[in-house]
Amino acid sequence: MNQENEAIAGLAPPREPGVATGPLRVRRIAPGEALGDVQRLRREVYFLERGRPDGRGKRIADGLDGCGTTVVVEVGPQAVATLRLHDFGSPAVQVEYGSLFQVDRFARAWPPQSVAVGTRFAVQADQRAKRVVDRLMEGTYRWAQDNGVRFWLVACEPFLIDAFEHYGFREYLPPVILAGGAELLRMALVIDDAAHLGECGSPLRDLVEDPVAGAAAKAWLTRSFGHLN
């Protein structure tokens, strides 16, 4: 597993207060479109905050930017939160993330376009407020619904588990230990799982469109993996 996977969903712990200084706009950057200020935000979060100002690497940009959709929350021209989405219909995404998420097990019952992975999660340090992150997660959830996604997967560092659980993610596989000793939690959010989104108080509960499909997908995930925390 390569070093990129260390930062599939990596950012520093929230700081208080995090206050946007203007109206928020949520925008989707389609595959192949210029990322603009998103690149500055990624570098700030992944390198400057960690004391590595000259950092280079796949955590900033890679070939998958050309085939993924990037959701960005902006204040004016400035990107303050972002997340990249790919479904597993892309062979490149299968190669990069298929083993990590055991996507072959999903493929026995679901088309690859119904399973998506979120990567390149970054939120500007002074904007880590619920209002900002809610807008990012809501925008990403709507992307999933619009594209027929049933399972939204992430791999995150352990200190982020509370944040992801708040939105409805649960561990569906045991943690994975990378070659360097870092631990990643493998989590899934079942789209339109109204029951669980309600139980955990997720802000995404009001966006549910097809609770019957959500219940069926959750039942399949539970039967197939048996590791829903």
N, CA and C atoms as a LAMMPS dump frame, in Angstrom:
ITEM: TIMESTEP
0
ITEM: NUMBER OF ATOMS
687
ITEM: BOX BOUNDS ff ff ff
-5.0000000000000000e+02 5.0000000000000000e+02
-5.0000000000000000e+02 5.0000000000000000e+02
-5.0000000000000000e+02 5.0000000000000000e+02
ITEM: ATOMS id mol type element x y z
1 1 1 N 0.856 -1.194 0
2 1 2 C 0 0 0
3 1 3 C 0.884 1.232 0
4 2 1 N 0.583 2.203 -0.838
5 2 2 C 1.49 3.331 -0.966
6 2 3 C 1.222 4.409 0.081
7 3 1 N 2.127 5.379 0.122
8 3 2 C 2.05 6.414 1.138
9 3 3 C 0.821 7.285 1.007
10 4 1 N 0.23 7.358 -0.19
11 4 2 C -0.944 8.211 -0.378
12 4 3 C -2.052 7.832 0.581
13 5 1 N -2.198 6.552 0.859
14 5 2 C -3.32 6.098 1.662
15 5 3 C -3.244 6.594 3.098
16 6 1 N -2.1 7.121 3.505
17 6 2 C -2.009 7.679 4.841
18 6 3 C -2.894 8.909 4.982
19 7 1 N -3.282 9.531 3.888
20 7 2 C -4.013 10.798 3.965
21 7 3 C -5.314 10.733 3.199
22 8 1 N -5.93 9.552 3.166
23 8 2 C -7.207 9.447 2.475
24 8 3 C -8.225 10.39 3.092
25 9 1 N -8.21 10.516 4.399
26 9 2 C -9.119 11.457 5.043
27 9 3 C -8.377 12.128 6.179
28 10 1 N -7.339 12.871 5.89
29 10 2 C -6.501 13.4 6.933
30 10 3 C -6.569 14.905 7.07
31 11 1 N -6.777 15.383 8.299
32 11 2 C -6.621 16.791 8.611
33 11 3 C -6.425 16.889 10.1
34 12 1 N -5.923 18.016 10.547
35 12 2 C -5.677 18.189 11.969
36 12 3 C -6.995 18.254 12.733
37 13 1 N -6.98 18.016 14.052
38 13 2 C -8.212 18.091 14.843
39 13 3 C -8.86 19.467 14.739
40 14 1 N -10.188 19.529 14.9
41 14 2 C -10.881 20.822 14.804
42 14 3 C -10.352 21.829 15.81
43 15 1 N -10.376 23.091 15.415
44 15 2 C -9.977 24.175 16.294
45 15 3 C -11.172 25.09 16.477
46 16 1 N -11.284 25.669 17.652
47 16 2 C -12.401 26.563 17.936
48 16 3 C -11.899 27.99 18.118
49 17 1 N -12.669 28.977 17.698
50 17 2 C -13.842 28.804 16.857
51 17 3 C -13.455 28.706 15.398
52 18 1 N -14.301 28.059 14.607
53 18 2 C -14.102 28.032 13.164
54 18 3 C -15.26 28.771 12.525
55 19 1 N -15.029 29.918 11.998
56 19 2 C -16.124 30.757 11.527
57 19 3 C -15.854 31.218 10.104
58 20 1 N -16.75 30.882 9.196
59 20 2 C -16.647 31.407 7.839
60 20 3 C -16.965 32.9 7.868
61 21 1 N -16.214 33.666 7.099
62 21 2 C -16.373 35.119 7.145
63 21 3 C -17.264 35.654 6.037
64 22 1 N -17.975 34.787 5.342
65 22 2 C -18.883 35.21 4.292
66 22 3 C -19.806 34.072 3.935
67 23 1 N -20.699 34.291 2.969
68 23 2 C -21.607 33.223 2.556
69 23 3 C -20.844 32.042 1.951
70 24 1 N -21.34 30.854 2.224
71 24 2 C -20.712 29.637 1.733
72 24 3 C -21.332 29.215 0.414
73 25 1 N -20.487 28.757 -0.487
74 25 2 C -20.957 28.199 -1.748
75 25 3 C -20.383 26.795 -1.893
76 26 1 N -21.243 25.841 -2.259
77 26 2 C -20.798 24.476 -2.516
78 26 3 C -20.77 24.262 -4.022
79 27 1 N -19.648 23.769 -4.513
80 27 2 C -19.469 23.62 -5.949
81 27 3 C -18.844 22.267 -6.252
82 28 1 N -19.253 21.684 -7.383
83 28 2 C -18.631 20.458 -7.853
84 28 3 C -17.661 20.798 -8.985
85 29 1 N -16.458 20.285 -8.879
86 29 2 C -15.476 20.416 -9.944
87 29 3 C -15.446 19.087 -10.682
88 30 1 N -15.861 19.111 -11.925
89 30 2 C -15.998 17.875 -12.699
90 30 3 C -14.628 17.322 -13.088
91 31 1 N -14.578 16.033 -13.419
92 31 2 C -13.312 15.441 -13.856
93 31 3 C -12.683 16.236 -14.995
94 32 1 N -11.411 16.529 -14.844
95 32 2 C -10.688 17.25 -15.881
96 32 3 C -10.709 18.754 -15.747
97 33 1 N -11.606 19.302 -14.919
98 33 2 C -11.64 20.756 -14.719
99 33 3 C -10.519 21.192 -13.78
100 34 1 N -10.102 22.438 -13.924
101 34 2 C -9.039 22.977 -13.076
102 34 3 C -9.483 23.018 -11.615
103 35 1 N -8.59 22.628 -10.717
104 35 2 C -8.914 22.586 -9.295
105 35 3 C -8.756 23.935 -8.611
106 36 1 N -8.016 24.839 -9.217
107 36 2 C -7.883 26.177 -8.66
108 36 3 C -7.369 26.182 -7.236
109 37 1 N -8.081 26.873 -6.346
110 37 2 C -7.621 27.08 -4.974
111 37 3 C -7.651 25.807 -4.137
112 38 1 N -8.276 24.746 -4.634
113 38 2 C -8.275 23.473 -3.912
114 38 3 C -6.85 22.989 -3.693
115 39 1 N -5.974 23.215 -4.661
116 39 2 C -4.587 22.768 -4.525
117 39 3 C -3.881 23.501 -3.386
118 40 1 N -4.145 24.795 -3.257
119 40 2 C -3.573 25.549 -2.138
120 40 3 C -4.063 25.004 -0.81
121 41 1 N -5.354 24.691 -0.714
122 41 2 C -5.918 24.168 0.522
123 41 3 C -5.307 22.813 0.873
124 42 1 N -5.189 21.945 -0.089
125 42 2 C -4.577 20.636 0.173
126 42 3 C -3.154 20.781 0.706
127 43 1 N -2.37 21.619 0.052
128 43 2 C -0.983 21.782 0.492
129 43 3 C -0.927 22.345 1.906
130 44 1 N -1.792 23.301 2.198
131 44 2 C -1.809 23.905 3.533
132 44 3 C -2.109 22.871 4.598
133 45 1 N -3.098 22.02 4.352
134 45 2 C -3.521 21.046 5.357
135 45 3 C -2.541 19.879 5.467
136 46 1 N -2.119 19.345 4.328
137 46 2 C -1.312 18.131 4.361
138 46 3 C 0.16 18.382 4.643
139 47 1 N 0.662 19.588 4.364
140 47 2 C 2.08 19.829 4.539
141 47 3 C 2.389 20.985 5.477
142 48 1 N 1.83 22.166 5.225
143 48 2 C 2.206 23.312 6.034
144 48 3 C 1.831 23.112 7.499
145 49 1 N 0.643 22.548 7.773
146 49 2 C 0.245 22.319 9.163
147 49 3 C 1.153 21.307 9.854
148 50 1 N 1.775 20.452 9.092
149 50 2 C 2.624 19.409 9.663
150 50 3 C 4.101 19.779 9.613
151 51 1 N 4.369 21.059 9.35
152 51 2 C 5.733 21.541 9.395
153 51 3 C 6.613 21.087 8.257
154 52 1 N 5.994 20.809 7.099
155 52 2 C 6.76 20.369 5.933
156 52 3 C 6.422 21.282 4.747
157 53 1 N 6.91 22.512 4.773
158 53 2 C 6.517 23.495 3.754
159 53 3 C 6.933 23.119 2.341
160 54 1 N 7.927 22.276 2.186
161 54 2 C 8.393 21.91 0.85
162 54 3 C 7.831 20.567 0.397
163 55 1 N 6.776 20.123 1.057
164 55 2 C 6.228 18.808 0.753
165 55 3 C 5.755 18.672 -0.686
166 56 1 N 6.026 17.541 -1.234
167 56 2 C 5.549 17.195 -2.571
168 56 3 C 4.936 15.81 -2.474
169 57 1 N 4.118 15.467 -3.443
170 57 2 C 3.649 14.092 -3.447
171 57 3 C 2.235 13.946 -3.917
172 58 1 N 1.788 12.705 -3.929
173 58 2 C 0.487 12.363 -4.48
174 58 3 C -0.668 12.868 -3.615
175 59 1 N -0.378 13.3 -2.401
176 59 2 C -1.469 13.811 -1.569
177 59 3 C -1.96 15.17 -2.054
178 60 1 N -1.19 15.857 -2.91
179 60 2 C -1.609 17.145 -3.45
180 60 3 C -2.346 16.949 -4.762
181 61 1 N -1.745 16.251 -5.688
182 61 2 C -2.369 16.016 -6.99
183 61 3 C -1.86 14.696 -7.539
184 62 1 N -2.707 14.003 -8.253
185 62 2 C -2.3 12.771 -8.914
186 62 3 C -3.194 12.551 -10.126
187 63 1 N -2.958 11.459 -10.82
188 63 2 C -3.739 11.187 -12.018
189 63 3 C -5.211 11.002 -11.765
190 64 1 N -5.583 10.646 -10.541
191 64 2 C -6.993 10.426 -10.244
192 64 3 C -7.79 11.722 -10.183
193 65 1 N -7.11 12.862 -10.063
194 65 2 C -7.843 14.13 -10.127
195 65 3 C -8.534 14.291 -11.48
196 66 1 N -7.992 13.655 -12.498
197 66 2 C -8.57 13.778 -13.833
198 66 3 C -9.817 12.962 -14.053
199 67 1 N -10.125 12.027 -13.133
200 67 2 C -11.326 11.212 -13.312
201 67 3 C -12.261 11.253 -12.109
202 68 1 N -11.941 12.102 -11.135
203 68 2 C -12.798 12.208 -9.962
204 68 3 C -13.54 13.53 -9.932
205 69 1 N -14.617 13.577 -9.159
206 69 2 C -15.351 14.818 -8.912
207 69 3 C -14.898 15.377 -7.578
208 70 1 N -14.538 16.642 -7.55
209 70 2 C -14.111 17.292 -6.322
210 70 3 C -15.216 18.226 -5.847
211 71 1 N -15.67 18.02 -4.628
212 71 2 C -16.646 18.913 -4.011
213 71 3 C -15.875 19.926 -3.177
214 72 1 N -16.201 21.193 -3.33
215 72 2 C -15.488 22.236 -2.608
216 72 3 C -16.476 23.229 -2.011
217 73 1 N -16.209 23.633 -0.775
218 73 2 C -16.949 24.711 -0.132
219 73 3 C -16.077 25.951 -0.214
220 74 1 N -16.65 27.029 -0.712
221 74 2 C -15.889 28.254 -0.941
222 74 3 C -16.496 29.433 -0.186
223 75 1 N -15.628 30.32 0.247
224 75 2 C -16.019 31.636 0.739
225 75 3 C -15.409 32.633 -0.226
226 76 1 N -16.232 33.211 -1.076
227 76 2 C -15.704 34.015 -2.163
228 76 3 C -14.878 33.13 -3.079
229 77 1 N -13.669 33.556 -3.443
230 77 2 C -12.829 32.733 -4.323
231 77 3 C -11.998 31.7 -3.565
232 78 1 N -12.108 31.679 -2.235
233 78 2 C -11.228 30.843 -1.423
234 78 3 C -11.873 29.509 -1.09
235 79 1 N -11.161 28.414 -1.35
236 79 2 C -11.605 27.08 -0.952
237 79 3 C -11.339 26.896 0.539
238 80 1 N -12.37 26.5 1.294
239 80 2 C -12.189 26.305 2.736
240 80 3 C -12.421 24.853 3.152
241 81 1 N -13.013 24.037 2.291
242 81 2 C -13.209 22.62 2.599
243 81 3 C -13.375 21.872 1.285
244 82 1 N -12.855 20.65 1.226
245 82 2 C -12.922 19.9 -0.026
246 82 3 C -12.866 18.403 0.228
247 83 1 N -13.425 17.653 -0.703
248 83 2 C -13.403 16.194 -0.682
249 83 3 C -13.529 15.71 -2.121
250 84 1 N -12.74 14.7 -2.483
251 84 2 C -12.77 14.159 -3.839
252 84 3 C -13.518 12.833 -3.854
253 85 1 N -14.309 12.599 -4.905
254 85 2 C -15.124 11.393 -5.012
255 85 3 C -14.807 10.616 -6.278
256 86 1 N -14.719 9.303 -6.126
257 86 2 C -14.585 8.404 -7.265
258 86 3 C -15.51 7.215 -7.066
259 87 1 N -16.157 6.765 -8.125
260 87 2 C -16.794 5.452 -8.029
261 87 3 C -15.839 4.418 -8.609
262 88 1 N -16.147 3.156 -8.36
263 88 2 C -15.233 2.085 -8.741
264 88 3 C -15.474 1.582 -10.157
265 89 1 N -16.18 2.374 -10.967
266 89 2 C -16.285 2.05 -12.382
267 89 3 C -14.987 2.309 -13.123
268 90 1 N -14.094 3.092 -12.516
269 90 2 C -12.812 3.416 -13.133
270 90 3 C -11.777 2.345 -12.805
271 91 1 N -11.123 1.748 -13.803
272 91 2 C -10.067 0.77 -13.522
273 91 3 C -8.944 1.35 -12.652
274 92 1 N -8.613 2.628 -12.858
275 92 2 C -7.544 3.241 -12.06
276 92 3 C -7.92 3.29 -10.583
277 93 1 N -9.181 3.56 -10.284
278 93 2 C -9.64 3.601 -8.896
279 93 3 C -9.655 2.189 -8.306
280 94 1 N -10.027 1.216 -9.1
281 94 2 C -9.996 -0.171 -8.633
282 94 3 C -8.583 -0.58 -8.237
283 95 1 N -7.606 -0.205 -9.068
284 95 2 C -6.215 -0.554 -8.774
285 95 3 C -5.735 0.152 -7.503
286 96 1 N -6.064 1.432 -7.377
287 96 2 C -5.558 2.233 -6.271
288 96 3 C -6.199 1.877 -4.935
289 97 1 N -7.52 1.643 -4.936
290 97 2 C -8.234 1.505 -3.674
291 97 3 C -9.001 0.188 -3.507
292 98 1 N -9.049 -0.64 -4.544
293 98 2 C -9.864 -1.84 -4.48
294 98 3 C -9.483 -2.775 -3.364
295 99 1 N -8.191 -3.038 -3.184
296 99 2 C -7.745 -3.956 -2.14
297 99 3 C -8.004 -3.39 -0.753
298 100 1 N -7.721 -2.116 -0.574
299 100 2 C -7.905 -1.476 0.73
300 100 3 C -9.334 -1.639 1.229
301 101 1 N -10.301 -1.452 0.348
302 101 2 C -11.708 -1.473 0.744
303 101 3 C -12.408 -2.808 0.444
304 102 1 N -11.645 -3.797 -0.043
305 102 2 C -12.198 -5.111 -0.403
306 102 3 C -13.408 -4.959 -1.331
307 103 1 N -13.201 -4.196 -2.375
308 103 2 C -14.282 -3.883 -3.306
309 103 3 C -14.734 -5.107 -4.095
310 104 1 N -13.876 -6.116 -4.205
311 104 2 C -14.294 -7.329 -4.911
312 104 3 C -15.503 -7.967 -4.253
313 105 1 N -15.653 -7.796 -2.948
314 105 2 C -16.811 -8.35 -2.259
315 105 3 C -18.081 -7.572 -2.599
316 106 1 N -17.976 -6.27 -2.767
317 106 2 C -19.122 -5.483 -3.228
318 106 3 C -19.503 -5.894 -4.642
319 107 1 N -18.496 -6.169 -5.478
320 107 2 C -18.739 -6.427 -6.898
321 107 3 C -19.557 -7.689 -7.141
322 108 1 N -19.649 -8.553 -6.156
323 108 2 C -20.454 -9.76 -6.322
324 108 3 C -21.947 -9.452 -6.367
325 109 1 N -22.326 -8.289 -5.842
326 109 2 C -23.759 -7.975 -5.758
327 109 3 C -24.123 -6.59 -6.288
328 110 1 N -23.133 -5.709 -6.475
329 110 2 C -23.428 -4.323 -6.821
330 110 3 C -22.598 -3.891 -8.02
331 111 1 N -23.164 -3.076 -8.901
332 111 2 C -22.352 -2.525 -9.994
333 111 3 C -21.283 -1.607 -9.422
334 112 1 N -20.124 -1.522 -10.063
335 112 2 C -19.037 -0.72 -9.49
336 112 3 C -19.386 0.752 -9.328
337 113 1 N -20.304 1.253 -10.139
338 113 2 C -20.685 2.666 -10.03
339 113 3 C -21.507 2.953 -8.782
340 114 1 N -21.958 1.912 -8.08
341 114 2 C -22.76 2.129 -6.879
342 114 3 C -21.914 2.209 -5.611
343 115 1 N -20.6 2.044 -5.763
344 115 2 C -19.677 2.132 -4.629
345 115 3 C -18.68 3.244 -4.928
346 116 1 N -18.524 4.179 -4.001
347 116 2 C -17.63 5.323 -4.222
348 116 3 C -16.725 5.512 -3.021
349 117 1 N -15.559 6.06 -3.281
350 117 2 C -14.603 6.352 -2.215
351 117 3 C -14.362 7.852 -2.16
352 118 1 N -14.316 8.371 -0.945
353 118 2 C -13.986 9.77 -0.728
354 118 3 C -12.537 9.908 -0.304
355 119 1 N -11.78 10.759 -0.976
356 119 2 C -10.37 10.984 -0.668
357 119 3 C -10.089 12.483 -0.668
358 120 1 N -8.839 12.83 -0.31
359 120 2 C -8.389 14.227 -0.342
360 120 3 C -9.284 15.151 0.492
361 121 1 N -9.669 14.688 1.681
362 121 2 C -10.485 15.477 2.591
363 121 3 C -9.594 16.517 3.255
364 122 1 N -9.977 17.782 3.162
365 122 2 C -9.198 18.851 3.788
366 122 3 C -10.114 20.008 4.144
367 123 1 N -9.917 20.56 5.34
368 123 2 C -10.678 21.722 5.794
369 123 3 C -9.683 22.734 6.354
370 124 1 N -9.795 23.953 5.921
371 124 2 C -8.889 25.011 6.373
372 124 3 C -8.963 25.15 7.886
373 125 1 N -7.805 25.36 8.523
374 125 2 C -7.73 25.328 9.982
375 125 3 C -8.699 26.281 10.659
376 126 1 N -8.827 27.503 10.137
377 126 2 C -9.689 28.48 10.803
378 126 3 C -11.147 28.383 10.362
379 127 1 N -11.493 27.325 9.601
380 127 2 C -12.865 27.151 9.137
381 127 3 C -13.461 25.813 9.594
382 128 1 N -12.872 25.21 10.612
383 128 2 C -13.344 23.892 11.054
384 128 3 C -14.531 24.024 12.001
385 129 1 N -15.582 24.564 11.457
386 129 2 C -16.826 24.732 12.19
387 129 3 C -17.863 23.773 11.622
388 130 1 N -18.845 23.442 12.42
389 130 2 C -19.895 22.517 11.988
390 130 3 C -20.572 23.011 10.71
391 131 1 N -20.82 24.306 10.627
392 131 2 C -21.517 24.856 9.464
393 131 3 C -20.76 24.551 8.172
394 132 1 N -19.445 24.681 8.202
395 132 2 C -18.643 24.457 6.999
396 132 3 C -18.6 22.983 6.644
397 133 1 N -18.294 22.129 7.633
398 133 2 C -18.182 20.698 7.358
399 133 3 C -19.543 20.118 6.981
400 134 1 N -20.615 20.583 7.603
401 134 2 C -21.958 20.132 7.208
402 134 3 C -22.209 20.397 5.725
403 135 1 N -21.855 21.568 5.259
404 135 2 C -22.097 21.892 3.848
405 135 3 C -21.287 20.99 2.923
406 136 1 N -20.052 20.692 3.325
407 136 2 C -19.221 19.796 2.521
408 136 3 C -19.827 18.399 2.463
409 137 1 N -20.235 17.883 3.607
410 137 2 C -20.779 16.532 3.643
411 137 3 C -22.125 16.457 2.935
412 138 1 N -22.937 17.488 3.086
413 138 2 C -24.222 17.52 2.386
414 138 3 C -24.016 17.562 0.871
415 139 1 N -23.069 18.381 0.413
416 139 2 C -22.794 18.452 -1.009
417 139 3 C -22.295 17.138 -1.564
418 140 1 N -21.481 16.441 -0.799
419 140 2 C -20.963 15.148 -1.226
420 140 3 C -22.067 14.097 -1.234
421 141 1 N -22.919 14.136 -0.228
422 141 2 C -24.031 13.188 -0.151
423 141 3 C -24.974 13.362 -1.348
424 142 1 N -25.237 14.596 -1.696
425 142 2 C -26.098 14.845 -2.866
426 142 3 C -25.441 14.349 -4.147
427 143 1 N -24.132 14.498 -4.249
428 143 2 C -23.423 13.932 -5.408
429 143 3 C -23.647 12.424 -5.477
430 144 1 N -23.536 11.761 -4.333
431 144 2 C -23.738 10.31 -4.286
432 144 3 C -25.152 9.941 -4.744
433 145 1 N -26.137 10.638 -4.232
434 145 2 C -27.511 10.361 -4.645
435 145 3 C -27.709 10.591 -6.14
436 146 1 N -27.182 11.683 -6.643
437 146 2 C -27.352 12.026 -8.06
438 146 3 C -26.697 11.015 -8.986
439 147 1 N -25.708 10.273 -8.472
440 147 2 C -24.949 9.344 -9.307
441 147 3 C -25.219 7.872 -8.979
442 148 1 N -26.282 7.609 -8.248
443 148 2 C -26.676 6.229 -7.984
444 148 3 C -25.756 5.475 -7.052
445 149 1 N -25.016 6.188 -6.216
446 149 2 C -24.113 5.546 -5.262
447 149 3 C -24.909 5.048 -4.065
448 150 1 N -24.624 3.833 -3.635
449 150 2 C -25.283 3.261 -2.458
450 150 3 C -24.344 3.174 -1.263
451 151 1 N -23.026 3.095 -1.521
452 151 2 C -22.046 2.979 -0.438
453 151 3 C -20.948 4.025 -0.651
454 152 1 N -20.753 4.866 0.349
455 152 2 C -19.711 5.891 0.32
456 152 3 C -18.653 5.45 1.33
457 153 1 N -17.454 5.141 0.847
458 153 2 C -16.385 4.604 1.671
459 153 3 C -15.326 5.661 1.953
460 154 1 N -14.732 5.587 3.142
461 154 2 C -13.569 6.404 3.479
462 154 3 C -12.621 5.568 4.327
463 155 1 N -11.344 5.938 4.287
464 155 2 C -10.362 5.406 5.231
465 155 3 C -9.805 6.603 5.973
466 156 1 N -9.92 6.61 7.293
467 156 2 C -9.531 7.8 8.048
468 156 3 C -8.622 7.436 9.208
469 157 1 N -7.891 8.428 9.658
470 157 2 C -7.06 8.269 10.839
471 157 3 C -7.962 8.183 12.071
472 158 1 N -7.532 7.452 13.116
473 158 2 C -8.419 7.205 14.266
474 158 3 C -8.971 8.451 14.937
475 159 1 N -8.207 9.55 14.971
476 159 2 C -8.722 10.728 15.682
477 159 3 C -9.91 11.362 14.987
478 160 1 N -10.198 10.945 13.741
479 160 2 C -11.337 11.496 13.017
480 160 3 C -12.603 10.652 13.138
481 161 1 N -12.542 9.559 13.902
482 161 2 C -13.68 8.649 13.909
483 161 3 C -14.95 9.329 14.413
484 162 1 N -14.852 10.163 15.442
485 162 2 C -16.059 10.804 15.968
486 162 3 C -16.715 11.687 14.918
487 163 1 N -15.904 12.394 14.14
488 163 2 C -16.463 13.267 13.113
489 163 3 C -17.209 12.458 12.061
490 164 1 N -16.596 11.378 11.594
491 164 2 C -17.264 10.582 10.566
492 164 3 C -18.479 9.839 11.124
493 165 1 N -18.384 9.343 12.341
494 165 2 C -19.547 8.681 12.931
495 165 3 C -20.711 9.644 13.088
496 166 1 N -20.422 10.897 13.349
497 166 2 C -21.487 11.906 13.476
498 166 3 C -22.326 12 12.208
499 167 1 N -21.698 11.795 11.063
500 167 2 C -22.43 11.885 9.794
501 167 3 C -23.028 10.552 9.354
502 168 1 N -22.76 9.479 10.081
503 168 2 C -23.391 8.204 9.767
504 168 3 C -22.473 7.108 9.281
505 169 1 N -21.171 7.361 9.235
506 169 2 C -20.225 6.325 8.837
507 169 3 C -20.023 5.333 9.976
508 170 1 N -19.791 4.074 9.594
509 170 2 C -19.444 3.035 10.565
510 170 3 C -18.324 2.167 10.005
511 171 1 N -17.497 1.641 10.887
512 171 2 C -16.461 0.708 10.447
513 171 3 C -17.121 -0.572 9.937
514 172 1 N -16.75 -0.978 8.734
515 172 2 C -17.288 -2.218 8.192
516 172 3 C -16.206 -3.272 8.01
517 173 1 N -14.958 -2.892 8.206
518 173 2 C -13.809 -3.791 8.205
519 173 3 C -12.914 -3.427 9.383
520 174 1 N -12.106 -4.364 9.856
521 174 2 C -11.152 -4.009 10.911
522 174 3 C -10.164 -2.959 10.412
523 175 1 N -9.529 -2.233 11.323
524 175 2 C -8.521 -1.26 10.904
525 175 3 C -7.393 -1.94 10.139
526 176 1 N -6.748 -1.161 9.277
527 176 2 C -5.6 -1.651 8.519
528 176 3 C -4.364 -0.9 9.002
529 177 1 N -3.254 -1.614 9.106
530 177 2 C -1.994 -1.017 9.529
531 177 3 C -1.088 -0.888 8.308
532 178 1 N -0.654 0.322 8.026
533 178 2 C 0.222 0.56 6.885
534 178 3 C 1.652 0.131 7.209
535 179 1 N 2.467 0.081 6.166
536 179 2 C 3.84 -0.388 6.326
537 179 3 C 4.612 0.442 7.352
538 180 1 N 4.343 1.733 7.42
539 180 2 C 5.028 2.597 8.373
540 180 3 C 4.461 2.562 9.771
541 181 1 N 3.418 1.766 10.003
542 181 2 C 2.818 1.635 11.321
543 181 3 C 1.584 2.476 11.542
544 182 1 N 1.226 3.337 10.591
545 182 2 C 0.022 4.153 10.743
546 182 3 C -1.23 3.291 10.611
547 183 1 N -2.26 3.643 11.38
548 183 2 C -3.513 2.902 11.375
549 183 3 C -4.582 3.689 10.623
550 184 1 N -5.365 3.001 9.818
551 184 2 C -6.5 3.601 9.128
552 184 3 C -7.752 2.821 9.454
553 185 1 N -8.838 3.547 9.661
554 185 2 C -10.146 2.945 9.894
555 185 3 C -10.903 2.915 8.578
556 186 1 N -11.46 1.767 8.238
557 186 2 C -12.202 1.625 6.985
558 186 3 C -13.69 1.71 7.291
559 187 1 N -14.319 2.755 6.779
560 187 2 C -15.682 3.092 7.165
561 187 3 C -16.581 3.214 5.94
562 188 1 N -17.867 3.002 6.167
563 188 2 C -18.852 3.097 5.092
564 188 3 C -20.071 3.867 5.584
565 189 1 N -20.602 4.686 4.705
566 189 2 C -21.899 5.314 4.921
567 189 3 C -22.846 4.754 3.863
568 190 1 N -23.941 4.16 4.314
569 190 2 C -24.938 3.632 3.391
570 190 3 C -25.887 4.763 3.028
571 191 1 N -25.931 5.09 1.761
572 191 2 C -26.783 6.186 1.31
573 191 3 C -28.258 5.836 1.556
574 192 1 N -28.978 6.794 2.135
575 192 2 C -30.415 6.678 2.427
576 192 3 C -30.735 5.639 3.489
577 193 1 N -29.769 5.344 4.354
578 193 2 C -30.025 4.485 5.514
579 193 3 C -30.693 5.336 6.595
580 194 1 N -31.983 5.564 6.42
581 194 2 C -32.712 6.503 7.268
582 194 3 C -32.648 6.128 8.742
583 195 1 N -32.739 4.835 9.039
584 195 2 C -32.755 4.397 10.434
585 195 3 C -31.464 4.781 11.147
586 196 1 N -30.33 4.435 10.551
587 196 2 C -29.073 4.732 11.224
588 196 3 C -28.777 6.229 11.236
589 197 1 N -29.059 6.928 10.152
590 197 2 C -28.825 8.371 10.133
591 197 3 C -29.651 9.064 11.212
592 198 1 N -30.847 8.545 11.456
593 198 2 C -31.663 9.096 12.524
594 198 3 C -31.114 8.772 13.901
595 199 1 N -30.645 7.534 14.079
596 199 2 C -30.123 7.108 15.38
597 199 3 C -28.906 7.915 15.806
598 200 1 N -28.041 8.232 14.858
599 200 2 C -26.814 8.943 15.218
600 200 3 C -26.971 10.462 15.116
601 201 1 N -28.162 10.933 14.772
602 201 2 C -28.395 12.369 14.685
603 201 3 C -27.662 13.035 13.549
604 202 1 N -27.442 12.299 12.466
605 202 2 C -26.693 12.841 11.333
606 202 3 C -27.427 13.998 10.67
607 203 1 N -26.715 15.069 10.324
608 203 2 C -27.331 16.162 9.559
609 203 3 C -27.804 15.706 8.184
610 204 1 N -27.374 14.518 7.741
611 204 2 C -27.762 14.017 6.423
612 204 3 C -29.13 13.339 6.445
613 205 1 N -29.707 13.14 7.608
614 205 2 C -30.983 12.415 7.702
615 205 3 C -32.074 13.087 6.884
616 206 1 N -32.109 14.397 6.86
617 206 2 C -33.164 15.101 6.136
618 206 3 C -33.004 15.023 4.622
619 207 1 N -31.875 14.502 4.146
620 207 2 C -31.639 14.392 2.71
621 207 3 C -32.049 13.03 2.147
622 208 1 N -32.481 12.126 2.999
623 208 2 C -32.841 10.772 2.552
624 208 3 C -33.963 10.835 1.523
625 209 1 N -33.785 10.1 0.417
626 209 2 C -34.781 10.058 -0.655
627 209 3 C -35.424 8.689 -0.816
628 210 1 N -34.685 7.612 -0.539
629 210 2 C -35.184 6.258 -0.794
630 210 3 C -34.817 5.354 0.377
631 211 1 N -35.558 5.456 1.492
632 211 2 C -35.212 4.67 2.676
633 211 3 C -35.334 3.165 2.466
634 212 1 N -36.17 2.721 1.549
635 212 2 C -36.29 1.279 1.286
636 212 3 C -34.988 0.758 0.683
637 213 1 N -34.469 1.481 -0.304
638 213 2 C -33.189 1.086 -0.909
639 213 3 C -32.064 1.169 0.108
640 214 1 N -32.097 2.174 0.966
641 214 2 C -31.074 2.306 1.994
642 214 3 C -31.094 1.146 2.965
643 215 1 N -32.288 0.717 3.372
644 215 2 C -32.396 -0.408 4.306
645 215 3 C -31.885 -1.691 3.668
646 216 1 N -32.186 -1.897 2.398
647 216 2 C -31.722 -3.098 1.705
648 216 3 C -30.199 -3.106 1.582
649 217 1 N -29.616 -1.951 1.275
650 217 2 C -28.162 -1.871 1.155
651 217 3 C -27.488 -2.122 2.501
652 218 1 N -28.047 -1.567 3.572
653 218 2 C -27.461 -1.801 4.89
654 218 3 C -27.56 -3.268 5.267
655 219 1 N -28.679 -3.9 4.978
656 219 2 C -28.834 -5.321 5.297
657 219 3 C -27.792 -6.153 4.559
658 220 1 N -27.547 -5.821 3.299
659 220 2 C -26.541 -6.556 2.532
660 220 3 C -25.152 -6.357 3.138
661 221 1 N -24.818 -5.112 3.49
662 221 2 C -23.498 -4.826 4.065
663 221 3 C -23.305 -5.584 5.359
664 222 1 N -24.323 -5.642 6.179
665 222 2 C -24.229 -6.353 7.453
666 222 3 C -24.044 -7.848 7.232
667 223 1 N -24.795 -8.419 6.303
668 223 2 C -24.65 -9.855 6.009
669 223 3 C -23.278 -10.168 5.439
670 224 1 N -22.776 -9.281 4.603
671 224 2 C -21.563 -9.581 3.848
672 224 3 C -20.272 -9.335 4.624
673 225 1 N -20.307 -8.355 5.532
674 225 2 C -19.089 -8.035 6.252
675 225 3 C -19.192 -8.325 7.745
676 226 1 N -20.371 -8.176 8.321
677 226 2 C -20.56 -8.521 9.715
678 226 3 C -19.684 -7.749 10.676
679 227 1 N -19.26 -6.546 10.308
680 227 2 C -18.364 -5.769 11.165
681 227 3 C -18.823 -4.309 11.208
682 228 1 N -20.106 -4.1 11.465
683 228 2 C -20.614 -2.734 11.55
684 228 3 C -20.596 -2.288 12.998
685 229 1 N -19.677 -1.398 13.327
686 229 2 C -19.61 -0.872 14.684
687 229 3 C -20.581 0.277 14.884
